[in-house]
Amino acid sequence: MPYQARIPDEIYAQLYQIKHSFEQSLAPHQISNAPSLQDMVNVALKRLIRDWQDSEQHNLLHDELLEQRKIARSNMGRRKSEDR
């Protein structure tokens, strides 16, 4: 069952830059072979799952996820204009 997730603007912009860079590295007739943003998210999620299952990476990922949650909570209700 598919779910939607919000992606912060700055991360979306970085993903778009990666996609654009990838497209630039391909011949014009091969641009359709460039990965989509969804492809990149899928790869990132697979890596997250793999790291979670790796005992050496698990604790690092655990701490990083908790820190991300703390940052997200501190930004809740904040307007984008307040960040500038």
Backbone atoms as SQL, in Angstrom:
CREATE TABLE atoms (id INTEGER PRIMARY KEY, chain TEXT, resi INTEGER, resn TEXT, atom TEXT, x REAL, y REAL, z REAL);
INSERT INTO atoms VALUES
  (1, 'A', 1, 'MET', 'N', 0.837, -1.157, 0.000),
  (2, 'A', 1, 'MET', 'CA', 0.000, 0.000, 0.000),
  (3, 'A', 1, 'MET', 'C', 0.904, 1.250, 0.000),
  (4, 'A', 2, 'PRO', 'N', 0.795, 2.123, -0.983),
  (5, 'A', 2, 'PRO', 'CA', 1.664, 3.307, -1.052),
  (6, 'A', 2, 'PRO', 'C', 1.264, 4.368, -0.033),
  (7, 'A', 3, 'TYR', 'N', 2.253, 5.071, 0.453),
  (8, 'A', 3, 'TYR', 'CA', 2.055, 6.171, 1.377),
  (9, 'A', 3, 'TYR', 'C', 2.784, 7.391, 0.844),
  (10, 'A', 4, 'GLN', 'N', 2.327, 8.558, 1.239),
  (11, 'A', 4, 'GLN', 'CA', 3.012, 9.787, 0.873),
  (12, 'A', 4, 'GLN', 'C', 3.825, 10.255, 2.063),
  (13, 'A', 5, 'ALA', 'N', 4.960, 10.859, 1.766),
  (14, 'A', 5, 'ALA', 'CA', 5.795, 11.436, 2.808),
  (15, 'A', 5, 'ALA', 'C', 6.173, 12.848, 2.392),
  (16, 'A', 6, 'ARG', 'N', 6.247, 13.734, 3.362),
  (17, 'A', 6, 'ARG', 'CA', 6.675, 15.098, 3.067),
  (18, 'A', 6, 'ARG', 'C', 8.189, 15.132, 3.003),
  (19, 'A', 7, 'ILE', 'N', 8.687, 15.799, 1.990),
  (20, 'A', 7, 'ILE', 'CA', 10.128, 15.957, 1.835),
  (21, 'A', 7, 'ILE', 'C', 10.424, 17.442, 1.965),
  (22, 'A', 8, 'PRO', 'N', 11.310, 17.822, 2.893),
  (23, 'A', 8, 'PRO', 'CA', 11.639, 19.246, 3.039),
  (24, 'A', 8, 'PRO', 'C', 12.163, 19.822, 1.719),
  (25, 'A', 9, 'ASP', 'N', 11.870, 21.090, 1.512),
  (26, 'A', 9, 'ASP', 'CA', 12.258, 21.758, 0.265),
  (27, 'A', 9, 'ASP', 'C', 13.753, 21.630, -0.031),
  (28, 'A', 10, 'GLU', 'N', 14.596, 21.778, 1.002),
  (29, 'A', 10, 'GLU', 'CA', 16.043, 21.727, 0.766),
  (30, 'A', 10, 'GLU', 'C', 16.495, 20.332, 0.322),
  (31, 'A', 11, 'ILE', 'N', 15.874, 19.294, 0.846),
  (32, 'A', 11, 'ILE', 'CA', 16.210, 17.935, 0.415),
  (33, 'A', 11, 'ILE', 'C', 15.686, 17.682, -0.990),
  (34, 'A', 12, 'TYR', 'N', 14.479, 18.141, -1.258),
  (35, 'A', 12, 'TYR', 'CA', 13.917, 17.997, -2.600),
  (36, 'A', 12, 'TYR', 'C', 14.812, 18.693, -3.618),
  (37, 'A', 13, 'ALA', 'N', 15.298, 19.876, -3.284),
  (38, 'A', 13, 'ALA', 'CA', 16.177, 20.618, -4.193),
  (39, 'A', 13, 'ALA', 'C', 17.468, 19.843, -4.454),
  (40, 'A', 14, 'GLN', 'N', 18.013, 19.217, -3.427),
  (41, 'A', 14, 'GLN', 'CA', 19.237, 18.424, -3.605),
  (42, 'A', 14, 'GLN', 'C', 18.970, 17.203, -4.475),
  (43, 'A', 15, 'LEU', 'N', 17.834, 16.550, -4.266),
  (44, 'A', 15, 'LEU', 'CA', 17.485, 15.407, -5.111),
  (45, 'A', 15, 'LEU', 'C', 17.331, 15.836, -6.572),
  (46, 'A', 16, 'TYR', 'N', 16.705, 16.982, -6.765),
  (47, 'A', 16, 'TYR', 'CA', 16.526, 17.484, -8.122),
  (48, 'A', 16, 'TYR', 'C', 17.885, 17.793, -8.761),
  (49, 'A', 17, 'GLN', 'N', 18.825, 18.341, -7.976),
  (50, 'A', 17, 'GLN', 'CA', 20.168, 18.615, -8.495),
  (51, 'A', 17, 'GLN', 'C', 20.867, 17.318, -8.897),
  (52, 'A', 18, 'ILE', 'N', 20.700, 16.275, -8.099),
  (53, 'A', 18, 'ILE', 'CA', 21.295, 14.973, -8.443),
  (54, 'A', 18, 'ILE', 'C', 20.690, 14.465, -9.742),
  (55, 'A', 19, 'LYS', 'N', 19.378, 14.559, -9.850),
  (56, 'A', 19, 'LYS', 'CA', 18.700, 14.113, -11.072),
  (57, 'A', 19, 'LYS', 'C', 19.201, 14.889, -12.281),
  (58, 'A', 20, 'HIS', 'N', 19.292, 16.207, -12.141),
  (59, 'A', 20, 'HIS', 'CA', 19.752, 17.054, -13.241),
  (60, 'A', 20, 'HIS', 'C', 21.195, 16.706, -13.623),
  (61, 'A', 21, 'SER', 'N', 22.038, 16.506, -12.636),
  (62, 'A', 21, 'SER', 'CA', 23.426, 16.129, -12.890),
  (63, 'A', 21, 'SER', 'C', 23.499, 14.792, -13.627),
  (64, 'A', 22, 'PHE', 'N', 22.674, 13.866, -13.205),
  (65, 'A', 22, 'PHE', 'CA', 22.619, 12.554, -13.848),
  (66, 'A', 22, 'PHE', 'C', 22.209, 12.702, -15.311),
  (67, 'A', 23, 'GLU', 'N', 21.187, 13.519, -15.552),
  (68, 'A', 23, 'GLU', 'CA', 20.711, 13.734, -16.923),
  (69, 'A', 23, 'GLU', 'C', 21.794, 14.359, -17.795),
  (70, 'A', 24, 'GLN', 'N', 22.587, 15.263, -17.195),
  (71, 'A', 24, 'GLN', 'CA', 23.666, 15.917, -17.937),
  (72, 'A', 24, 'GLN', 'C', 24.751, 14.930, -18.347),
  (73, 'A', 25, 'SER', 'N', 24.896, 13.854, -17.593),
  (74, 'A', 25, 'SER', 'CA', 25.941, 12.875, -17.893),
  (75, 'A', 25, 'SER', 'C', 25.523, 11.885, -18.980),
  (76, 'A', 26, 'LEU', 'N', 24.257, 11.924, -19.369),
  (77, 'A', 26, 'LEU', 'CA', 23.744, 11.001, -20.377),
  (78, 'A', 26, 'LEU', 'C', 23.654, 11.665, -21.748),
  (79, 'A', 27, 'ALA', 'N', 23.739, 10.854, -22.767),
  (80, 'A', 27, 'ALA', 'CA', 23.530, 11.348, -24.125),
  (81, 'A', 27, 'ALA', 'C', 22.072, 11.787, -24.247),
  (82, 'A', 28, 'PRO', 'N', 21.802, 12.779, -25.104),
  (83, 'A', 28, 'PRO', 'CA', 20.431, 13.289, -25.232),
  (84, 'A', 28, 'PRO', 'C', 19.367, 12.217, -25.452),
  (85, 'A', 29, 'HIS', 'N', 19.677, 11.204, -26.225),
  (86, 'A', 29, 'HIS', 'CA', 18.681, 10.170, -26.488),
  (87, 'A', 29, 'HIS', 'C', 18.521, 9.185, -25.328),
  (88, 'A', 30, 'GLN', 'N', 19.338, 9.348, -24.263),
  (89, 'A', 30, 'GLN', 'CA', 19.271, 8.447, -23.110),
  (90, 'A', 30, 'GLN', 'C', 18.726, 9.117, -21.850),
  (91, 'A', 31, 'ILE', 'N', 18.314, 10.379, -21.950),
  (92, 'A', 31, 'ILE', 'CA', 17.861, 11.113, -20.766),
  (93, 'A', 31, 'ILE', 'C', 16.710, 10.388, -20.063),
  (94, 'A', 32, 'SER', 'N', 15.893, 9.709, -20.818),
  (95, 'A', 32, 'SER', 'CA', 14.776, 8.994, -20.188),
  (96, 'A', 32, 'SER', 'C', 15.266, 7.847, -19.304),
  (97, 'A', 33, 'ASN', 'N', 16.537, 7.480, -19.428),
  (98, 'A', 33, 'ASN', 'CA', 17.118, 6.432, -18.577),
  (99, 'A', 33, 'ASN', 'C', 17.561, 6.964, -17.217),
  (100, 'A', 34, 'ALA', 'N', 17.535, 8.282, -17.042),
  (101, 'A', 34, 'ALA', 'CA', 17.939, 8.874, -15.766),
  (102, 'A', 34, 'ALA', 'C', 16.947, 8.463, -14.685),
  (103, 'A', 35, 'PRO', 'N', 17.442, 8.241, -13.470),
  (104, 'A', 35, 'PRO', 'CA', 16.525, 7.860, -12.387),
  (105, 'A', 35, 'PRO', 'C', 15.581, 9.009, -12.040),
  (106, 'A', 36, 'SER', 'N', 14.369, 8.651, -11.696),
  (107, 'A', 36, 'SER', 'CA', 13.394, 9.651, -11.252),
  (108, 'A', 36, 'SER', 'C', 13.650, 9.961, -9.777),
  (109, 'A', 37, 'LEU', 'N', 12.983, 10.982, -9.273),
  (110, 'A', 37, 'LEU', 'CA', 13.098, 11.282, -7.851),
  (111, 'A', 37, 'LEU', 'C', 12.604, 10.097, -7.022),
  (112, 'A', 38, 'GLN', 'N', 11.557, 9.427, -7.500),
  (113, 'A', 38, 'GLN', 'CA', 11.043, 8.249, -6.794),
  (114, 'A', 38, 'GLN', 'C', 12.096, 7.143, -6.747),
  (115, 'A', 39, 'ASP', 'N', 12.837, 6.951, -7.837),
  (116, 'A', 39, 'ASP', 'CA', 13.909, 5.954, -7.851),
  (117, 'A', 39, 'ASP', 'C', 14.949, 6.263, -6.782),
  (118, 'A', 40, 'MET', 'N', 15.317, 7.541, -6.676),
  (119, 'A', 40, 'MET', 'CA', 16.322, 7.937, -5.684),
  (120, 'A', 40, 'MET', 'C', 15.813, 7.717, -4.264),
  (121, 'A', 41, 'VAL', 'N', 14.550, 8.037, -4.022),
  (122, 'A', 41, 'VAL', 'CA', 13.967, 7.819, -2.693),
  (123, 'A', 41, 'VAL', 'C', 13.931, 6.326, -2.379),
  (124, 'A', 42, 'ASN', 'N', 13.580, 5.510, -3.347),
  (125, 'A', 42, 'ASN', 'CA', 13.546, 4.059, -3.131),
  (126, 'A', 42, 'ASN', 'C', 14.923, 3.522, -2.751),
  (127, 'A', 43, 'VAL', 'N', 15.964, 3.979, -3.452),
  (128, 'A', 43, 'VAL', 'CA', 17.329, 3.540, -3.141),
  (129, 'A', 43, 'VAL', 'C', 17.709, 3.987, -1.731),
  (130, 'A', 44, 'ALA', 'N', 17.383, 5.233, -1.392),
  (131, 'A', 44, 'ALA', 'CA', 17.717, 5.747, -0.066),
  (132, 'A', 44, 'ALA', 'C', 17.007, 4.947, 1.031),
  (133, 'A', 45, 'LEU', 'N', 15.735, 4.606, 0.801),
  (134, 'A', 45, 'LEU', 'CA', 14.996, 3.828, 1.799),
  (135, 'A', 45, 'LEU', 'C', 15.557, 2.415, 1.938),
  (136, 'A', 46, 'LYS', 'N', 15.965, 1.823, 0.838),
  (137, 'A', 46, 'LYS', 'CA', 16.585, 0.486, 0.910),
  (138, 'A', 46, 'LYS', 'C', 17.882, 0.544, 1.699),
  (139, 'A', 47, 'ARG', 'N', 18.661, 1.614, 1.509),
  (140, 'A', 47, 'ARG', 'CA', 19.902, 1.770, 2.275),
  (141, 'A', 47, 'ARG', 'C', 19.594, 1.952, 3.754),
  (142, 'A', 48, 'LEU', 'N', 18.563, 2.731, 4.068),
  (143, 'A', 48, 'LEU', 'CA', 18.174, 2.938, 5.461),
  (144, 'A', 48, 'LEU', 'C', 17.822, 1.592, 6.109),
  (145, 'A', 49, 'ILE', 'N', 17.040, 0.787, 5.418),
  (146, 'A', 49, 'ILE', 'CA', 16.651, -0.527, 5.942),
  (147, 'A', 49, 'ILE', 'C', 17.877, -1.413, 6.117),
  (148, 'A', 50, 'ARG', 'N', 18.759, -1.409, 5.135),
  (149, 'A', 50, 'ARG', 'CA', 19.984, -2.225, 5.222),
  (150, 'A', 50, 'ARG', 'C', 20.834, -1.786, 6.411),
  (151, 'A', 51, 'ASP', 'N', 20.985, -0.455, 6.597),
  (152, 'A', 51, 'ASP', 'CA', 21.766, 0.031, 7.731),
  (153, 'A', 51, 'ASP', 'C', 21.105, -0.320, 9.054),
  (154, 'A', 52, 'TRP', 'N', 19.785, -0.276, 9.107),
  (155, 'A', 52, 'TRP', 'CA', 19.067, -0.616, 10.336),
  (156, 'A', 52, 'TRP', 'C', 19.313, -2.072, 10.715),
  (157, 'A', 53, 'GLN', 'N', 19.438, -2.931, 9.723),
  (158, 'A', 53, 'GLN', 'CA', 19.624, -4.358, 9.966),
  (159, 'A', 53, 'GLN', 'C', 21.091, -4.718, 10.233),
  (160, 'A', 54, 'ASP', 'N', 21.996, -3.783, 9.970),
  (161, 'A', 54, 'ASP', 'CA', 23.431, -3.992, 10.188),
  (162, 'A', 54, 'ASP', 'C', 23.771, -3.570, 11.617),
  (163, 'A', 55, 'SER', 'N', 24.257, -4.511, 12.417),
  (164, 'A', 55, 'SER', 'CA', 24.500, -4.216, 13.830),
  (165, 'A', 55, 'SER', 'C', 25.520, -3.090, 14.024),
  (166, 'A', 56, 'GLU', 'N', 26.464, -2.925, 13.111),
  (167, 'A', 56, 'GLU', 'CA', 27.454, -1.849, 13.235),
  (168, 'A', 56, 'GLU', 'C', 26.843, -0.481, 12.930),
  (169, 'A', 57, 'GLN', 'N', 25.861, -0.429, 12.057),
  (170, 'A', 57, 'GLN', 'CA', 25.253, 0.831, 11.659),
  (171, 'A', 57, 'GLN', 'C', 23.997, 1.171, 12.469),
  (172, 'A', 58, 'HIS', 'N', 23.403, 0.188, 13.080),
  (173, 'A', 58, 'HIS', 'CA', 22.121, 0.359, 13.764),
  (174, 'A', 58, 'HIS', 'C', 22.134, 1.503, 14.781),
  (175, 'A', 59, 'ASN', 'N', 23.111, 1.510, 15.680),
  (176, 'A', 59, 'ASN', 'CA', 23.139, 2.541, 16.726),
  (177, 'A', 59, 'ASN', 'C', 23.334, 3.929, 16.149),
  (178, 'A', 60, 'LEU', 'N', 24.191, 4.048, 15.135),
  (179, 'A', 60, 'LEU', 'CA', 24.392, 5.352, 14.494),
  (180, 'A', 60, 'LEU', 'C', 23.106, 5.847, 13.850),
  (181, 'A', 61, 'LEU', 'N', 22.443, 4.951, 13.158),
  (182, 'A', 61, 'LEU', 'CA', 21.191, 5.306, 12.496),
  (183, 'A', 61, 'LEU', 'C', 20.118, 5.650, 13.534),
  (184, 'A', 62, 'HIS', 'N', 20.064, 4.890, 14.586),
  (185, 'A', 62, 'HIS', 'CA', 19.118, 5.136, 15.678),
  (186, 'A', 62, 'HIS', 'C', 19.284, 6.565, 16.203),
  (187, 'A', 63, 'ASP', 'N', 20.518, 6.943, 16.503),
  (188, 'A', 63, 'ASP', 'CA', 20.787, 8.279, 17.029),
  (189, 'A', 63, 'ASP', 'C', 20.458, 9.364, 16.008),
  (190, 'A', 64, 'GLU', 'N', 20.786, 9.118, 14.745),
  (191, 'A', 64, 'GLU', 'CA', 20.503, 10.083, 13.687),
  (192, 'A', 64, 'GLU', 'C', 18.994, 10.281, 13.507),
  (193, 'A', 65, 'LEU', 'N', 18.244, 9.192, 13.589),
  (194, 'A', 65, 'LEU', 'CA', 16.789, 9.292, 13.460),
  (195, 'A', 65, 'LEU', 'C', 16.173, 10.063, 14.636),
  (196, 'A', 66, 'LEU', 'N', 16.677, 9.827, 15.843),
  (197, 'A', 66, 'LEU', 'CA', 16.176, 10.571, 17.002),
  (198, 'A', 66, 'LEU', 'C', 16.495, 12.055, 16.875),
  (199, 'A', 67, 'GLU', 'N', 17.678, 12.364, 16.379),
  (200, 'A', 67, 'GLU', 'CA', 18.059, 13.766, 16.182),
  (201, 'A', 67, 'GLU', 'C', 17.185, 14.423, 15.119),
  (202, 'A', 68, 'GLN', 'N', 16.897, 13.704, 14.059),
  (203, 'A', 68, 'GLN', 'CA', 16.020, 14.227, 13.009),
  (204, 'A', 68, 'GLN', 'C', 14.628, 14.519, 13.559),
  (205, 'A', 69, 'ARG', 'N', 14.117, 13.632, 14.399),
  (206, 'A', 69, 'ARG', 'CA', 12.791, 13.850, 14.997),
  (207, 'A', 69, 'ARG', 'C', 12.795, 15.096, 15.866),
  (208, 'A', 70, 'LYS', 'N', 13.883, 15.283, 16.636),
  (209, 'A', 70, 'LYS', 'CA', 14.007, 16.458, 17.499),
  (210, 'A', 70, 'LYS', 'C', 14.007, 17.738, 16.652),
  (211, 'A', 71, 'ILE', 'N', 14.737, 17.744, 15.547),
  (212, 'A', 71, 'ILE', 'CA', 14.789, 18.903, 14.653),
  (213, 'A', 71, 'ILE', 'C', 13.412, 19.164, 14.046),
  (214, 'A', 72, 'ALA', 'N', 12.765, 18.106, 13.591),
  (215, 'A', 72, 'ALA', 'CA', 11.438, 18.256, 12.973),
  (216, 'A', 72, 'ALA', 'C', 10.442, 18.832, 13.977),
  (217, 'A', 73, 'ARG', 'N', 10.498, 18.375, 15.198),
  (218, 'A', 73, 'ARG', 'CA', 9.571, 18.884, 16.218),
  (219, 'A', 73, 'ARG', 'C', 9.841, 20.346, 16.530),
  (220, 'A', 74, 'SER', 'N', 11.102, 20.720, 16.543),
  (221, 'A', 74, 'SER', 'CA', 11.422, 22.124, 16.845),
  (222, 'A', 74, 'SER', 'C', 10.981, 23.041, 15.712),
  (223, 'A', 75, 'ASN', 'N', 10.849, 22.501, 14.505),
  (224, 'A', 75, 'ASN', 'CA', 10.417, 23.299, 13.355),
  (225, 'A', 75, 'ASN', 'C', 8.905, 23.298, 13.158),
  (226, 'A', 76, 'MET', 'N', 8.174, 22.481, 13.899),
  (227, 'A', 76, 'MET', 'CA', 6.722, 22.407, 13.728),
  (228, 'A', 76, 'MET', 'C', 6.080, 23.755, 14.017),
  (229, 'A', 77, 'GLY', 'N', 5.185, 24.146, 13.137),
  (230, 'A', 77, 'GLY', 'CA', 4.466, 25.396, 13.304),
  (231, 'A', 77, 'GLY', 'C', 5.257, 26.609, 12.868),
  (232, 'A', 78, 'ARG', 'N', 6.478, 26.407, 12.489),
  (233, 'A', 78, 'ARG', 'CA', 7.332, 27.494, 12.038),
  (234, 'A', 78, 'ARG', 'C', 7.060, 27.791, 10.577),
  (235, 'A', 79, 'ARG', 'N', 7.017, 29.035, 10.238),
  (236, 'A', 79, 'ARG', 'CA', 6.832, 29.410, 8.835),
  (237, 'A', 79, 'ARG', 'C', 8.186, 29.425, 8.136),
  (238, 'A', 80, 'LYS', 'N', 8.171, 29.116, 6.851),
  (239, 'A', 80, 'LYS', 'CA', 9.429, 29.126, 6.089),
  (240, 'A', 80, 'LYS', 'C', 10.108, 30.474, 6.152),
  (241, 'A', 81, 'SER', 'N', 9.329, 31.546, 6.185),
  (242, 'A', 81, 'SER', 'CA', 9.902, 32.891, 6.221),
  (243, 'A', 81, 'SER', 'C', 10.665, 33.146, 7.521),
  (244, 'A', 82, 'GLU', 'N', 10.333, 32.408, 8.580),
  (245, 'A', 82, 'GLU', 'CA', 11.033, 32.548, 9.851),
  (246, 'A', 82, 'GLU', 'C', 12.432, 31.965, 9.794),
  (247, 'A', 83, 'ASP', 'N', 12.662, 31.018, 8.871),
  (248, 'A', 83, 'ASP', 'CA', 13.964, 30.373, 8.753),
  (249, 'A', 83, 'ASP', 'C', 14.991, 31.276, 8.071),
  (250, 'A', 84, 'ARG', 'N', 14.513, 32.282, 7.395),
  (251, 'A', 84, 'ARG', 'CA', 15.420, 33.123, 6.597),
  (252, 'A', 84, 'ARG', 'C', 15.929, 34.284, 7.384);
